[in-house]
Amino acid sequence: MNSAADSPCVDDLLIQVHGALADYDFERVTALLDQLHMQAHSPIQALRLKLLGVAAKTGGKERSSVDQFTELHELQAKVRESGNAKAAVDACLVLVRLKMAYGMYAAAVVDCVEAVELCLRHQLTELLDYAVRAQSLVLSLAGLHAKAKVLALHWLDHQPALADHALCRLWGSLGTAEYHHANEQQCMQARLRSINAHQRTLAIAKAIGDRRLTNNALGNLCIAHTLAGHLEAAEQYLSESRQLGIAPVVSIFSNGNETIWDAYIEALLMFARGRISAGKLLLTHACMEAESKRKECLEPLIKIYELLLQHPDPVQAGQDVRAWAAELARLHEQRSTLQMEVVARGFEGMVQSAEIAGQNRALRQHGDELTRELAGRNQVLSETVAELSAQGLRRERAEAALQQAHDELELRVVQRTEQLHEARLGLARAERMASLSRLVSGVAHRLNTPLGNARMAVSCVGAANAQFKQRMTKPMTRHELAEFVESGSQAAALAESSLARATELMTVFKQVSTLEHVESASAFDPAALVRDAALLAGEYVGTKKVEIHFDMPALPVCQGYPQMLLQVLKQLLVNALVYGQKPGEDGGVWVAVRADSGSLCISVRDQGPGISAAKMECIFEPFNSDLSGVGLGLGLHIARNLVTDLSQGSLTVSSTPGQGACFTLQVPLNAV
């Protein structure tokens, strides 16, 4: 047995088996298969060898049976598991031969198409020739001559060109298709195209030295020239055919009917020459010879009786025509019955094979099949051990390098993460310090005035008391005493009002922290809440009359913090009523409320002067007021803190200078 290194030679031998099967040279097929069994091969090659073994049984002397269907069914399952394209093409071509043996030509067309598509998809050029030859042959046998013609024209124009055997089959198929077209339509142009195609077939067959294809082409040319009236050319081709010493084979499953076809061709030429009696005598002898093997000679017998009906004897025309017509009808009926029986047997075989395939598969997993499978796997394992051991060192080195790179990358990631964390902490500290600085500065600035006024009042009271003590040593008039009392009252009033203002400011400052807002979540009606906020904002604004427009469709009851929302909405509406109106114009405020996707969305829009981009960036910062001393600049800051910290919501603003501003409040429908 040869070594596994010879496995490429196995693929070459498998291709040669396909060629021998296509040429119906079953002796050569057997010899090649015997040679392949002596070779060492891979599991895929072994699978392909089994498939071609089934094809050899199908096309040789052994007829198809349920066992062959079952075996092919199991092999197709293994092919699908392997996913090998070449094995898949082999399975399709073997199934084509099996269906052809049962006369199931139309069903075989589908498998031919699949084989061709697999060859094109995986660029299997060496198998494409045989797939195209099989497809052309099956179309001709199925009587689909129009499709056979289209296929032939397509592949004859294909680049790169197919092998010579495939081209010979395609030209022959094209000639046969044109022959049937000429007979059906009585078209001389089709007849001439048929002759031209068969001449191309003859030229290629002679060039490749194939005597069988050469003889077939000569027979087809003899028939075509005779029907076209070219009798000299027909006799020349017939003479050349006889010199080859091979009877023409018109069907691939000839089964000994070659001499009958030879008699038909010669009689056809005799009738064309006017030698009616000699032609009839020849056909009569041929019919007598065919009776002994009538089933195998149905096709040539039908052609013979059709030819006899075209040339009846003038003397005994009525009797002969009736007898020939009756015999022709019996032949057609016998052929139809035979085809139905063959197809029925083929269908029955496939059904039975499908039923027993599962049972046989379980049984064949034991015994010799299991032993061969294990042996094949052991061989594959032994072949891979050397490769695995050779790859071991390379893999270890690659893994070591990869681990080192991974460790270095992980170290850099840790270092960068620490740096980023420190940078974020520093940035957060800086932001907190900056925010605290702005808050302290704002508080100090706002408290400075009332506290300064209170201190000044207290200082004035102290100075007045000192002056009053000095004057008490002398007599005092009623006017001086009243003046002292009045100045003390004024100083006390100033100090009281200033301290009250400071207390008010401190109350507002405490609202900056949401911790001072104590409220439990409760149910509320958002529409009623919005209207209450509008009423409070209107009372706060007082005499300023601005119409508020509401857009509030049916809204569900919400769960949240209604007092907080009331405070925020009041602040937004007050801002819109006071600062969101253009002087001298009738403006308005538009409030829209929507409940969607688990959120309550409230927008407050005005048509005032708008907000510039620079002011938009710091509008929610504390003490952000450009109102010339009116207000503290804490309203929006407190509102956003309440919304974000207490309700886990959001407060945003959008504005275009000159076109107003829009504040959007969004909170959950069901806050906890």
C-alpha positions in Angstrom: 0.0 0.0 0.0 1.3 3.5 -0.9 1.9 6.1 1.7 -0.4 9.0 2.5 2.0 11.3 0.6 0.5 9.9 -2.6 -3.0 11.3 -1.7 -2.9 13.9 -4.5 -2.7 11.0 -6.9 -5.9 9.7 -5.3 -7.7 12.9 -6.4 -6.5 12.4 -10.0 -7.7 8.8 -10.0 -11.1 9.9 -8.7 -11.4 12.4 -11.6 -10.4 9.6 -14.0 -13.3 7.5 -12.6 -15.7 10.3 -13.4 -14.3 10.3 -17.0 -14.7 6.5 -17.4 -18.3 6.7 -16.0 -19.1 9.5 -18.5 -17.8 7.4 -21.3 -19.6 4.2 -20.0 -16.3 2.4 -20.0 -17.2 0.2 -17.0 -14.1 -2.1 -17.4 -11.9 0.9 -16.9 -14.1 2.1 -14.0 -13.6 -1.3 -12.3 -9.8 -1.2 -12.9 -9.5 2.4 -11.5 -11.6 1.5 -8.4 -9.3 -1.5 -7.8 -6.3 0.7 -8.0 -7.8 3.2 -5.7 -8.5 0.6 -3.1 -4.8 -0.1 -3.0 -4.0 3.5 -2.2 -3.8 5.3 1.2 -6.5 8.0 1.3 -8.0 10.5 3.7 -11.5 10.2 5.2 -12.9 12.5 2.5 -11.2 10.6 -0.3 -12.6 7.3 1.2 -16.1 8.8 1.2 -15.8 9.9 -2.4 -14.5 6.4 -3.3 -17.6 4.9 -1.8 -19.9 7.2 -3.7 -18.2 6.4 -7.0 -18.5 2.7 -6.1 -22.3 3.1 -6.0 -22.2 4.9 -9.4 -20.2 1.9 -10.8 -22.9 -0.5 -9.6 -25.6 1.7 -11.0 -24.1 2.1 -14.5 -22.6 -1.4 -14.8 -24.3 -4.7 -15.1 -25.7 -4.5 -11.5 -29.1 -2.7 -11.5 -30.2 -0.2 -8.9 -31.9 -1.6 -5.9 -33.2 -0.6 -2.5 -29.8 -1.4 -1.0 -28.2 1.1 -3.4 -30.7 3.8 -2.5 -30.1 3.2 1.2 -26.3 3.2 0.8 -26.5 6.4 -1.2 -28.8 8.0 1.4 -26.3 7.2 4.2 -23.4 8.5 2.2 -25.2 11.8 1.5 -25.7 12.3 5.2 -21.9 11.9 5.7 -21.2 14.3 2.9 -23.4 16.9 4.5 -21.5 16.4 7.8 -18.2 16.8 6.1 -19.1 19.9 4.3 -16.7 19.0 1.5 -17.6 20.5 -1.9 -16.0 17.8 -4.1 -17.8 15.0 -2.2 -21.1 17.0 -2.5 -20.6 17.2 -6.3 -19.8 13.4 -6.4 -23.1 12.7 -4.5 -25.1 14.8 -6.9 -23.6 13.1 -10.0 -24.1 9.6 -8.5 -27.8 10.4 -7.7 -28.2 11.6 -11.3 -27.0 8.2 -12.6 -29.3 6.4 -10.2 -32.3 8.3 -11.3 -31.4 7.9 -15.0 -31.2 4.2 -14.5 -34.9 4.4 -13.3 -35.9 6.7 -16.1 -36.5 9.6 -13.7 -34.9 12.1 -16.1 -36.9 15.2 -15.0 -36.0 14.5 -11.3 -32.3 14.1 -12.3 -32.3 17.6 -13.8 -32.5 19.2 -10.3 -29.4 17.3 -9.1 -27.5 18.3 -12.2 -28.2 21.9 -11.6 -27.0 21.6 -8.0 -23.8 19.9 -9.1 -23.1 22.7 -11.6 -23.8 25.4 -9.0 -21.4 23.7 -6.5 -18.7 23.5 -9.1 -19.0 27.2 -10.0 -19.3 28.3 -6.3 -16.1 26.4 -5.3 -14.3 26.7 -8.6 -14.1 22.9 -9.2 -13.0 23.2 -12.8 -12.1 19.5 -13.2 -15.6 18.4 -12.0 -17.5 21.2 -13.8 -16.9 19.4 -17.2 -18.6 16.2 -16.0 -21.5 18.1 -14.3 -22.2 20.1 -17.5 -22.0 16.9 -19.6 -24.5 15.1 -17.2 -26.9 18.1 -17.3 -26.8 18.3 -21.1 -27.4 14.5 -21.4 -30.3 14.4 -18.8 -32.1 17.3 -20.6 -31.9 15.5 -23.9 -33.1 12.2 -22.4 -36.0 14.1 -20.6 -37.1 15.5 -24.0 -36.4 19.1 -22.8 -34.7 20.0 -26.1 -35.4 23.7 -25.8 -33.7 23.9 -22.4 -30.8 21.7 -23.7 -30.3 24.1 -26.5 -30.2 27.1 -24.1 -27.7 25.2 -21.9 -25.5 24.3 -24.8 -25.3 27.8 -26.2 -24.5 29.2 -22.7 -21.6 26.8 -22.0 -20.2 27.0 -25.6 -19.8 30.7 -25.1 -18.4 30.2 -21.6 -14.8 31.5 -20.9 -12.6 29.7 -20.1 -13.8 27.0 -22.4 -14.7 23.5 -21.0 -12.8 20.4 -21.8 -13.1 18.8 -25.3 -15.3 15.9 -24.1 -17.8 18.4 -22.5 -17.7 20.5 -25.7 -18.3 17.4 -27.8 -21.4 16.5 -25.6 -22.7 20.1 -25.8 -22.4 20.4 -29.6 -24.1 17.0 -29.9 -26.9 18.1 -27.6 -27.3 21.3 -29.6 -27.5 19.3 -32.9 -30.1 17.0 -31.4 -32.2 20.0 -30.2 -32.0 21.6 -33.6 -33.0 18.2 -35.2 -36.2 18.0 -33.1 -37.0 21.6 -33.8 -36.6 21.0 -37.6 -38.9 18.0 -37.4 -41.5 19.8 -35.4 -41.5 23.1 -37.4 -40.4 21.8 -40.7 -37.6 24.4 -40.6 -34.8 24.0 -43.1 -32.6 26.6 -41.2 -32.9 24.5 -38.0 -31.9 21.4 -40.1 -28.8 23.2 -41.3 -27.9 24.3 -37.8 -28.3 20.7 -36.7 -25.9 19.6 -39.4 -23.4 22.3 -38.4 -23.5 21.4 -34.7 -23.0 17.6 -35.5 -20.1 18.5 -37.8 -18.5 20.4 -34.9 -19.1 17.3 -32.7 -17.4 15.1 -35.3 -14.4 17.4 -35.5 -13.9 17.4 -31.7 -14.5 13.7 -31.4 -11.8 13.0 -34.1 -9.4 15.4 -32.5 -9.6 13.7 -29.1 -9.6 10.2 -30.7 -12.9 9.0 -29.2 -14.2 6.3 -31.6 -17.6 6.0 -29.9 -18.3 9.8 -30.0 -17.0 9.8 -33.6 -19.4 7.0 -34.7 -22.3 8.7 -32.9 -21.7 12.0 -34.7 -21.4 10.1 -38.1 -24.8 8.5 -37.5 -26.4 11.8 -36.6 -24.9 13.5 -39.6 -26.1 10.6 -41.9 -29.7 11.1 -40.6 -29.6 14.9 -40.7 -28.2 15.0 -44.3 -30.7 12.4 -45.5 -33.7 14.4 -44.1 -32.2 17.5 -45.7 -31.8 15.8 -49.1 -28.0 15.7 -49.1 -27.8 12.1 -50.0 -24.2 12.0 -51.3 -23.0 13.5 -48.0 -25.2 11.1 -46.0 -23.7 8.0 -47.9 -20.2 9.4 -47.3 -20.8 9.6 -43.6 -22.5 6.1 -43.5 -19.5 4.7 -45.4 -17.1 6.3 -42.9 -19.1 4.9 -40.0 -18.9 1.4 -41.4 -15.1 1.8 -41.8 -14.9 2.4 -38.1 -16.4 -1.1 -37.5 -18.7 0.2 -34.7 -22.4 0.3 -34.9 -23.9 3.8 -34.0 -25.1 4.2 -30.4 -28.0 6.7 -30.2 -29.0 6.0 -26.6 -26.7 5.7 -23.6 -28.5 2.6 -22.4 -28.3 0.8 -25.8 -28.4 -2.8 -24.4 -27.6 -4.4 -27.8 -29.9 -2.3 -30.0 -27.0 -0.8 -32.0 -27.6 -3.0 -35.1 -31.3 -2.0 -35.1 -30.3 1.7 -35.2 -27.8 0.9 -38.0 -30.6 -0.7 -40.0 -32.9 2.3 -39.4 -30.2 4.7 -40.7 -29.4 2.6 -43.8 -33.2 2.2 -44.6 -33.7 5.9 -44.2 -31.1 6.5 -46.9 -32.6 3.8 -49.1 -36.0 5.5 -48.9 -34.5 8.8 -49.8 -32.9 7.1 -52.9 -36.2 5.7 -53.9 -35.3 2.1 -53.1 -38.5 1.5 -51.2 -38.6 -2.3 -51.5 -35.0 -2.8 -50.4 -35.6 -0.4 -47.4 -38.7 -2.2 -46.3 -37.0 -5.6 -46.6 -34.1 -4.3 -44.4 -36.5 -2.8 -41.9 -38.6 -6.1 -41.8 -35.5 -8.1 -41.0 -34.5 -5.5 -38.3 -38.0 -5.8 -36.7 -37.7 -9.6 -36.7 -34.3 -9.4 -35.0 -35.7 -6.9 -32.5 -38.6 -9.1 -31.4 -36.2 -11.3 -29.4 -35.3 -8.3 -27.2 -38.3 -6.1 -27.8 -38.0 -4.3 -24.4 -34.5 -3.0 -25.1 -35.3 -2.0 -28.7 -38.5 0.0 -28.2 -36.9 3.3 -29.3 -35.5 2.1 -32.7 -38.6 0.0 -33.3 -40.8 3.1 -32.9 -38.6 5.0 -35.4 -38.7 2.1 -37.8 -42.5 1.8 -37.9 -42.8 5.6 -38.1 -40.6 5.4 -41.2 -42.6 2.5 -42.7 -45.8 4.5 -42.3 -44.2 7.4 -44.2 -43.5 5.0 -47.2 -46.5 2.6 -47.6 -46.6 0.0 -50.5 -49.1 1.3 -53.1 -50.3 -2.3 -53.8 -50.9 -3.4 -50.2 -51.1 0.1 -48.6 -54.3 -0.4 -46.6 -53.3 -3.7 -45.0 -49.7 -2.6 -44.3 -50.7 0.8 -42.9 -53.2 -0.7 -40.5 -50.8 -3.4 -39.3 -47.9 -0.9 -38.9 -50.2 1.7 -37.1 -51.5 -1.0 -34.7 -47.9 -2.2 -34.0 -46.7 1.4 -33.5 -49.6 2.0 -31.1 -48.6 -1.1 -29.1 -45.0 0.0 -29.0 -46.0 3.4 -27.7 -48.2 1.8 -25.1 -45.5 -0.6 -24.1 -42.9 2.2 -23.8 -45.3 4.2 -21.6 -46.1 1.2 -19.4 -42.4 0.4 -19.1 -41.5 4.0 -18.1 -44.3 4.0 -15.5 -43.0 0.7 -14.1 -39.4 1.9 -14.0 -40.4 5.2 -12.3 -42.7 3.4 -9.9 -39.8 1.0 -9.0 -37.5 3.9 -8.5 -40.0 5.8 -6.3 -40.7 2.7 -4.3 -37.0 2.0 -3.9 -36.4 5.6 -2.6 -39.4 5.3 -0.2 -38.2 1.9 1.1 -34.6 3.2 1.4 -35.8 6.1 3.5 -37.7 3.7 5.8 -34.9 1.3 6.4 -32.1 3.9 6.3 -32.4 4.6 10.0 -32.4 0.9 10.9 -29.4 0.1 8.8 -27.5 3.1 10.0 -27.7 1.9 13.6 -26.6 -1.7 12.6 -23.8 -0.5 10.4 -22.2 1.5 13.2 -21.0 -1.9 14.5 -18.7 -4.5 13.0 -16.5 -3.7 10.0 -17.9 -0.2 9.4 -17.0 0.9 12.9 -13.6 -0.8 12.7 -12.8 1.0 9.4 -14.0 4.3 10.8 -11.9 3.9 14.0 -8.9 2.9 11.9 -9.3 6.0 9.7 -9.6 8.3 12.8 -6.5 6.7 14.3 -4.6 7.3 11.1 -5.8 11.0 11.1 -4.8 11.3 14.8 -1.4 9.8 14.2 -0.8 12.2 11.3 -1.8 15.2 13.4 0.4 14.3 16.4 3.6 15.4 14.6 2.0 18.6 13.5 0.6 19.3 17.0 4.0 18.6 18.6 5.7 20.9 16.1 3.1 23.6 16.8 3.6 23.2 20.6 6.8 25.3 20.9 5.4 28.0 18.5 2.2 28.2 20.5 4.1 28.4 23.9 6.3 31.2 22.6 3.3 33.0 21.2 1.4 32.6 24.4 4.3 33.8 26.5 4.6 36.9 24.2 0.9 37.5 24.4 0.9 37.1 28.2 3.8 39.6 28.5 2.0 42.1 26.3 -1.2 41.6 28.3 0.6 42.2 31.6 2.2 45.4 30.2 -1.1 46.6 28.9 -2.9 45.8 32.2 -0.2 47.7 34.1 -0.6 50.7 31.8 -4.4 50.5 32.2 -4.1 50.5 36.0 -1.7 53.4 35.9 -3.9 55.4 33.6 -7.0 54.6 35.6 -5.3 55.9 38.8 -4.2 59.0 37.0 -7.7 59.6 35.6 -9.2 59.0 39.0 -6.9 61.4 40.7 -7.6 64.0 37.9 -11.4 63.5 38.4 -11.0 63.9 42.2 -9.0 67.1 41.7 -11.5 68.5 39.2 -14.4 67.7 41.5 -12.6 69.4 44.4 -11.8 72.4 42.3 -15.5 72.6 41.1 -16.7 72.2 44.7 -14.4 74.9 45.9 -15.3 77.2 43.0 -19.0 76.6 43.7 -18.5 77.2 47.4 -16.5 80.3 46.7 -19.2 81.7 44.5 -21.9 80.8 47.1 -20.0 82.4 50.0 -19.2 85.5 47.9 -22.8 85.8 46.9 -24.1 85.3 50.5 -21.6 87.8 51.8 -22.5 90.3 49.1 -26.2 90.0 49.7 -26.0 90.1 53.5 -23.5 93.0 53.6 -26.1 95.7 52.9 -28.7 94.8 55.6 -26.1 94.0 58.2 -24.2 97.2 57.4 -27.5 99.2 57.8 -28.2 97.5 61.2 -24.7 98.2 62.4 -24.9 101.8 61.4 -28.2 102.1 63.2 -26.7 100.6 66.4 -23.7 103.0 66.1 -26.1 106.0 65.8 -28.0 104.9 68.9 -24.7 104.5 70.8 -23.5 108.0 69.7 -26.9 109.5 70.6 -26.9 107.9 74.1 -23.4 109.3 74.8 -24.4 112.7 73.7 -27.6 112.4 75.8 -25.6 111.5 78.9 -23.4 114.7 78.5 -26.5 116.9 78.1 -28.2 115.4 81.2 -25.8 117.5 83.4 -27.6 120.6 82.2 -31.2 121.4 82.1 -32.9 120.0 78.9 -35.9 121.3 77.0 -38.9 119.3 76.0 -37.8 119.7 72.3 -34.3 118.2 72.9 -35.8 115.2 74.8 -38.3 114.6 71.9 -35.5 114.8 69.4 -33.5 112.2 71.3 -36.5 109.8 71.5 -37.3 110.3 67.7 -33.7 109.6 66.6 -33.6 106.4 68.8 -36.9 105.2 67.3 -35.7 105.7 63.8 -32.4 103.9 64.5 -34.3 101.0 66.1 -36.7 100.8 63.1 -33.7 100.8 60.7 -31.9 98.1 62.6 -35.1 96.0 62.9 -35.9 96.2 59.1 -32.2 95.4 58.2 -32.1 92.4 60.5 -35.4 91.2 59.2 -34.0 91.5 55.6 -31.0 89.5 56.7 -33.2 86.8 58.2 -35.2 86.6 55.0 -32.1 86.2 53.0 -30.8 83.4 55.2 -34.1 81.6 54.8 -33.7 81.8 51.0 -30.1 80.7 51.3 -31.1 77.6 53.2 -33.4 76.6 50.4 -30.4 76.1 48.2 -29.9 72.8 50.1 -32.6 70.3 49.2 -32.1 68.7 52.6 -34.2 71.6 54.0 -37.2 70.5 51.8 -39.1 67.9 53.8 -42.0 66.3 51.9 -43.3 62.7 51.4 -44.3 61.4 48.0 -48.1 61.5 47.4 -50.6 61.3 44.6 -51.6 64.5 42.7 -53.4 65.7 39.6 -50.8 67.4 37.3 -53.4 69.6 35.5 -54.7 71.0 38.8 -51.1 71.5 40.1 -50.3 73.5 37.0 -53.4 75.7 37.4 -52.6 76.3 41.1 -49.0 77.3 40.2 -50.4 79.8 37.5 -52.8 81.3 40.1 -50.0 81.8 42.7 -47.7 83.3 40.0 -50.4 85.7 39.0 -51.0 86.8 42.5 -47.2 87.2 43.0 -46.9 89.4 39.9 -49.9 91.5 40.9 -50.9 94.2 38.4 -49.0 92.8 35.5 -51.7 91.2 33.2 -50.3 88.5 30.9 -52.5 85.7 29.5 -51.4 82.1 30.3 -52.3 79.5 27.7 -52.6 75.8 28.7 -52.2 72.7 26.5 -53.1 69.8 28.8 -54.8 66.7 27.3 -56.2 64.0 29.5 -53.4 63.2 32.1 -53.1 60.4 34.6 -52.8 60.8 38.3 -49.1 61.0 39.3 -47.1 59.9 42.4 -44.5 62.4 43.5 -43.8 65.6 45.4 -46.5 68.1 44.5 -45.3 71.0 46.8 -41.9 70.8 45.3 -43.3 70.9 41.8 -45.7 73.7 42.8 -42.7 75.8 44.0 -40.7 75.1 40.8 -43.6 75.8 38.4 -44.4 79.0 40.3 -40.7 80.1 39.9 -40.8 79.4 36.1 -44.1 81.1 35.6 -43.0 84.2 37.6 -39.9 84.5 35.5 -41.9 84.1 32.3 -44.5 86.7 33.4 -42.0 89.2 34.6 -38.9 88.8 32.4 -40.3 86.9 29.4 -42.4 89.7 27.8 -41.3 92.3 25.3 -42.1 95.9 26.3 -45.1 97.5 24.7 -46.3 94.2 23.2 -49.2 91.8 24.1 -47.3 88.7 24.9 -48.3 85.5 26.7 -47.0 82.4 28.4 -47.7 78.9 27.0 -47.7 75.9 29.3 -47.8 72.3 27.8 -48.1 69.1 29.8 -47.5 65.6 28.5 -47.3 62.1 30.0 -45.2 59.7 27.9 -42.8 56.8 28.5 -43.1 56.9 32.2 -42.3 60.6 32.6 -44.3 63.8 33.2 -43.0 66.6 30.9 -44.0 70.2 31.6 -42.8 73.1 29.3 -43.1 76.8 30.0 -42.6 79.0 26.9 -42.6 82.8 26.5 -42.1 85.2 23.6 -39.8 87.6 25.3 -36.3 88.8 24.3 -34.8 85.4 24.9 -31.5 84.4 26.5 -28.0 84.8 24.9 -25.7 81.8 24.5 -23.3 83.2 27.0 -26.0 83.6 29.7 -27.4 80.1 28.9 -24.2 78.5 30.1 -24.6 79.8 33.7 -28.3 80.4 34.0 -28.7 77.8 36.7 -25.7 79.0 38.7 -26.4 80.7 42.1 -26.7 84.5 42.3 -27.0 84.7 38.5 -29.2 87.9 38.2 -29.1 90.6 35.6 -32.2 92.3 37.0 -30.6 95.5 38.3 -30.9 94.5 41.9 -34.3 92.9 41.7 -34.2 89.3 43.0 -31.3 87.3 44.4 -30.5 85.1 41.3 -31.2 81.9 43.3 -34.7 80.9 41.9 -33.6 78.8 39.0 -30.7 77.3 41.0 -33.0 76.2 43.8 -35.6 74.9 41.2 -33.1 72.7 39.4 -31.7 71.4 42.7 -35.2 70.4 43.9 -36.0 68.7 40.6 -32.7 66.8 40.2 -32.0 65.8 43.8 -35.5 65.2 45.2 -37.4 63.9 42.1 -34.5 62.5 40.1 -35.8 64.5 37.2 -34.3 67.2 34.9 -34.8 71.0 34.2 -33.5 72.3 30.9 -33.8 75.5 28.9 -33.6 76.3 25.2 -33.8 79.8 23.7 -33.1 81.8 20.6 -32.4 85.5 21.2 -35.4 87.6 20.2 -37.8 84.6 20.1 -38.3 83.8 23.7 -37.2 81.0 26.0 -38.6 77.5 26.8 -38.0 75.8 30.2 -38.7 72.0 30.2 -39.3 70.1 33.4 -39.3 66.3 33.3 -40.0 64.1 36.4 -41.0 60.4 36.8 -44.8 59.7 36.7 -44.4 57.5 39.8 -41.6 58.9 42.1 -40.9 57.1 45.3 
